[in-house]
Amino acid sequence: MAKGYWVSVYRTIADPEKLAAYNKLAGPAVRAAGGRTIVRGGRVVGHDAGIAERTVLVEFDSFEQAVAARASAAYQEALDALADGVERDFRIVEGLD
């Protein structure tokens, strides 16, 4: 079964306090849903139209698990805390078998 991944690239961080509140709630929500954060922040080199901003990569055992985690009540609470604090590109993608 192919793994599922959350890929988030932050374009701007308008409110670091909202991001901190989100992080406090999102980490436990992701772990409870079986997710493993494998990239969070760190160095980025952007190429072509790439953005050299904060990038987060979370791995799940399946694509379906990744989709369900995004829809979970715990993660929705984290999103409510984040609100308009950031502008980001968030995708759920399926890995290769």
N, C-alpha and C positions, 0 to 999 in steps of 0.2 A: 504494500500500500504506500502510495506517495505521501510524503510529509506535506504539511501546510505551513506557510510562513506569513507573518505580519511584517510588512515593510513600511516604515514611516520615515519620511524625510521632511524635516521641519524647514519651511521657507522663512518664517519669522517667528520670534518669540516675543510677543507684545507684553505679556504679563508673567514674569518668572514666578510670582507667588501662586498663580493659578496652575502653572506647570508643576510646581512642587506639591500642591494639593492633589493634583492628578496622579503624580508619581507615587504618592503615599497610598492611594487607593488602587491604582492600576497594577502595581507589582503583585500584591496578594491575589487580586482577581485573576491575573494571568497564570500565576502558579497553581491556583485552585482549579483552573481549567486545563491544567496539564502543559502549559506553555513554559518554555525555557528561553530566557533572554540571552542571546548570544552576541549581540552588538548593542551598545547603548552609549552614544556620544563617541568620544575618542576622535582620532584624527581622520579627516576626510579629504580626499583629492577629487574634485569634480572635473569631469571632462564633457565636451560637447555642450549640451544644455543642462548638465548636471549641476546640482547645487551643493556647495561645500558647507553644509550646515549640519546640525545634529541629525544623526541617523540612528534608527533603532530597528533591530531585526530579532523577531521572536519565532522560535520553532515549535511546532506542534506535531504530534505523531501522525496526524492526517489533515487533509484539507477541510474535511467536515468538522473536525474538532476546532480548527482555527476559526471557522465561520461561527460555530456555536459559541465560542469564547467571546467573540465580538458582540454577540447578541445577549450575553448573560446579564442578569440584573446587576451583578457586582461591577462589571465593566461599564455598564451604562451609568452607574453612580460616579465612576471615575470620569467619564466623559462630561457629565453634568458639572463636575468641579472644574474641568478644563475650560468649558464654555468657549469664549472667544479669546482665550489667552494665547493661542498660537494659530498660525496658518501652516497646515501640513498636508502632505500627500500621503494618504494611508491606503495601502492595498493589501489584500489577502491573495496570495499566489500559491499554486500547487507546485511542489518540487518534482523532480524526476524520480521515477521508480528505481 
